[in-house]
Amino acid sequence: MTGRLSVLVVTYGCADTVGTFHRQLADSLANMPGHEILYHDNSPDDSVVTTLEQAGADAGSISRDRDNPGFAAGVNRLLARAGGQYIALVNPDVSGFTPRFWQQLMNTARPGEARFVRLNDSAGNMQDCVGRAPSLRRALLPRRRWARISRPTSVETGIMAFMFTHRQNLERVGPLDESYWLYAEDLDWCWRARQKGIRLVYDPRLSLVHSGGQSADTIMSRREQKIAKYRAEGLFIDRHYRGLHRWIMGLLNRYKIFRCQ
């Protein structure tokens, strides 16, 4: 291991956001020994890489794919380079990092857990960042009010706009499934993690701001994003569900896609 913490960031477009993101992130980690910030850029041009270097990112910390193989592929390329004992996956549209945030996160980390924090929108409202995996139970039961939870709580899934875990957990579960080009790769990884006995924890005592969808907005309309999410969810259902449950969930999934078209 080359350090204690590796922060991994996949970027696509939105160069103006990326520069501000890097400066805040680097400042928040300035006093943490043994950390590294690694970027993988999927943009078709040089704008993001240029902006990162102008913001102070080391050129050697940046890798890239001009043909955009997807978010999961970008994360896997970063994992292959990372040397930290702990891994933080972070989207570049997340903000609010402080030294205290990282200190609290490291102090509460447990080897057999993957941790998710509260993600708020710019108005301070909690986003849909953790919850239950797709199931009949989720479809039929009242939605849990996660915004009211104040203590660390086990969850079935969380989004990888921010996820923090021990390197050993990633090695046990394996890399992200690159069949998911965008969306549901986090759902798939969380499912596999729980099968391996890794506890997924939502800790609302720590919070960040997540703009959300900025990169996707450059390549898809909001309607197209919703359809892409449902299709990715359909792939997840085909991969992991069996029998009548798979058939019913697949039918519900196709209905959701139909309603969007």
Secondary structure, 3 states (H helix, E strand, C coil): CCEEEEEEEEECCCHHHHHHHHHHHHHHCCCCCCEEEEEEECCCCCHHHHHHHHCCCCHHHEEECCCCCCHHHHHHHHHHHCCEEEEEEECCCEECCCHHHHHHHHHHCCCCEEEEEEEECCCCCECCCEECCCCHHHHHCCCCCHHHCCCCEECCEECCCEEEEEHHHHHHHCCCCCCCCCCCHHHHHHHHHHHCCCEEEEEEEEEEEECCCHHHHCCCCHHHHHHHHHHHHHHHHHHHCCHHHHHHHHHHHHHHHHHHC
